[in-house]
Amino acid sequence: MHKLALFRLHLIVFLWGFTAILGKLIHANAQILVFYRMLFAAVFLFVFIRIYKKESIKVSKKIFFQLAAIGFAMALHWYCFFYSIKVSNVSIALSCLSLSTLFASILEPVIFKRKIDISEVVMGVVIVSCILLIFKTEFQYKEGIIYGVFCAIFGTIFSVFNGKMFGKTSSGNIIFYEIFCGWFILMLFYLFSGQIFQMNEINYRDMALICLLASVFTAFPMLESVNLMKYISPFSLILTVNLEPVYGIILAFFIFGESEHMSPIFYIASGVMILAIIANGLIKSRKTKNFN
């Protein structure tokens, strides 16, 4: 059962890595892409929870508004991610995601009221140094890097506060309301800003790809990741999720060819960042074992 769970875990991380590929294949801009991704994902989740599983989606007002705020952070995270891809490429957007670990090392101690881990600070310095090196050598992608950094910030906010919500209602409800509320807030913003009519500027090909993105690459992996927590440790989950940029960058290199070919320094810096994150995870694992 454990081996099967690890296989399923790598499968969903591979699917998450492929979202960046779809983001580049979809011609619609980041606003339209995120708008329909969240809408379709919310519909798929609602059908699965209420019709297939026949479970209640009732939550208290307090939890609803908390999930709505987290869902807004999720929407901003996805928007910055896909915008980064549009103005640069998949490799740049995914490499910037590594900064999430640094931001988490700062935000988590504040939210969960724990001491700052020195190893996390050291790892953070390494990651920032690598990002600055990438910024210097790949300066033509500066806008993509800037939005990639914001993507990591909003992703960290979403992940950390999301961790405080589990146990307050079902996992399915948490994911559904976050995605639905994120979409609803975007819809209100586009409505009052007059941009809502731009949401019609999409062809059938892009609509089909976004539908695929929302179901196979969004709703399914999110639900599956929650189910896997029954069989694997949070450490294994977090460590494996860090492979998402690896899968995505390799896929982009072979699928898109020349547009994804980066300088050797980029690949060295990205490799160092990923190794730093994995090493930090291994150090934490040993500390936990020694403590127990």
N, C-alpha and C positions, 0 to 999 in steps of 0.2 A: 504493500500500500504506500509506503514511504517513497519508493522508487517511482511509482506511478504519479504521486503527488509532485515530485520534483520535475518529472517530464511535463506535467500540466503547467507547472510554474514557468518553466523555460518557454513553453508554447505561448503563454499570455504575454511574457516579456518580449518575445519575438513579435507578437501582434502589436504591442505598444511601439516597438521600434519601427514597424512598418507604417504606422500612422504618419510619420514624417514623409515617407515615400508617397503616400496618397495625397498628402498636403501639397506636394510639388506637382503631382499628376493632375490635380484638380485646378482648373484655370480660374475659377471664381476667386475673388479677393478674400482676404482673411475675415472680414466682417460677415460676408455672406456664408462662408464656409462654417464658421463657428455658430452662427445663428441656426442654420439647418442641422448641423451636427447635434447640437443640444436639443433641438426640437424633436428630431427623429429618435435620438437615444432615450428621451423622456417617454415618448410614445411606446417604444419597445419595452422599456422597464415597467411601465404601467400595465401593459398587456400581460407581461410575464408574472408580475406580482399579484394583480387583481383577478385576471381571467384564468391564467394557467395554474398558479399556486393558490389562488383564492384566499389571499391573505389581506388583512386590513392595512390601510395606509394612513390611518388616523394617528395624528400626533398632536401634542399640546401646542398652544400658541407660542410659548417660549422657545420650544425646540424648533418649531417651524421658522421663526425669525432668525434663530442661530444658523440653521441650515441654509437659509436664504443668503445670509451674509457670506458664508463659506462658498456657496454656489456662485456668488458674484466674483469672488477671488478665483474660482475655477475658470469662469468665463474669461477673465482678464489673462489668466495663465495661458489658456488655449489661443486667445487672440494674439498675444505677443509671440507665442511659439510659431504659429502659422505665418504671421507677418514677417518674422525673422527669416523663415524659409523663402518667402516670396521675394524679399529684397536681397537675400544672400544665397544660401543653399542649405541643404539638409545637414551637411557636416558641421557647419558653423552653429546652427540652431541646437543640434544635439550636444555638441561639445560644451556649450554654455550651460546646459542642464546640470553639469557636474557642480556648478556653483550652489545648487540647492543644498548640498551637504554642508557647505560652509555656512549658509544662512540658517540652516536648521541648528547648527551647533551654537548659534547665537540666540535664536528665538526659543528653542526648546527649554533651556535652563530658566528663562524668564517665565514662560507659560506654565511649566511643570514644577517650578520652584526647586531646581536642583543645582548643584555646583557645576561650574564650567569645566569641561574635560580638557586637560592640557593637550592630549593627543589630537583632539578635534581642532584646537587652535593651530597647532603645528600643521596639520593637514590643510587647514584653511589657508595658511600662508603659502603652502605649496601650490594649491589650486589657483589662488589669486595670481601668483607669479606666472603660472602657465597661461592663464587667460590674458594677462598683460602681454606675454610673449606672442600669443596668437594675434592679439589686437595690433601689435607692432608689425608683425610679418604679413598679416592679412588685412591691412588697413583699408583696402578697397571694399571690404565687407563691414565697415565700421557701424553702419546703421543696423545691420543684421545682428552684430555682436551686442549692441546696446539693447535692442529688443530681446535678445536672448538672455541678457542679464535680468531684465525686468520679468521675463518668463520664469526664470529661476526663483526670483523673489516672490512672485504671486503663487508659484507652485509650492514653495515652502510654507507660506501662510496657509494655503489650502490644506496641505498635508498635516501640519502641526495641529491646527485647530480641529481638523477632521478626526484626529486621534482622540480628542477629548469628547467627541460625540458618540463614539461606539459604546454600546451598552445602554444608552438612553432610549433607544428605539431599535427596531430591527435594522440590520445592515442594508437590506433592500430599500427600506424607507429612506435611510440616510442618503444613499446614492441617488434615488429617484428625486427626492426633494431638492437636493443640491443642483442636479442637472436641470430640473424643471424651473426652479427659481432663478438660476443663472440665465436660462433662456428668457424667462418672463421679464427680468430686469433689462436685458438687452433689447427686448421687444418694446418696452416702455421708452427706453432711451431713443431708439430709432423712430418711434412714433412721434415723440415730442420734438425731435430734432429735424423731422421731415425726411429722414433717410429710409423710412420703412418701405418706400416705393422702389428703392434700389435692390431690395431683396428679391424682386422679380427678375433681376438681370442675371439669370442663370439658365444654362441649357440642360437638356435631358441627360447628356453624358455626365456632366458634373453632378446633377441631382442623383443619378444612380450610384456614382462613386461615393458621394456623401452619405447616402443611405447605407452603403456597405461599411463605410467608416463608422457610422453611428451604431450599427448592430454588431458586426463581427469584431470590430477593432475598438469599440468603446463599451457598450452595454455588457457584452459577454465577458471580456477580460475583467471588468470591475466586479461583477458578480462572482466570477470564478476565483479571483484573488481573495475575496472574503471567505468563500467556502474552503479554500486551501489552508486557511489559518487553523482548521481543525486537525490538520495532519502534519504541518511543518511549523517550525519556530519563526517568530517575527524576524529574528536575525537572518535566517535563510531567505526569507522573503525580501528583505531590504537589500541583502548582498546580491541576490540574483537580479533584482530590479535595476541595480547599477550597471548591468550589462546591456540595458536598452540602447544607450548611445553606441555601443560596440556593434550590435546587430544592425542598427540604422545606418551607421557610417559605412559599414561593409556592403550592405545592400545598395545604398545610394551610389557607391563607387562602381559597382558592376552594372546597375540599371541605367544610370544617367551618364556614365562615362566622363567625358572631358569637363563638363560643368562642375563635377564633384572632385576633380583632381586638385589636391591642395599641396602646399609646399611640404618638404620633409619635416620642417620644424613644427608644423601644425600637428602631424601625426605623432611626433615625439612628445610634444606637450600634452596632447590628448591622452596618449598612453600613460604618461606619468600621472595625470589626474586620476585616471581610472584605477591605476595601481595603488595610488595613495588612498583612495576610497576603500578599496578591497583590503588593504593592509590595516586601515583603521577599524574595519569591521572585524578582522581576525583578532586584533588587539583587544577589542571590546569583548569578543567571545571568550577569550582566555581569562580576562578580568572577571567576567561573570562566573566562569567555572571555578576559579580560585576562591571567589567570594562564597559560592555555594559549598 
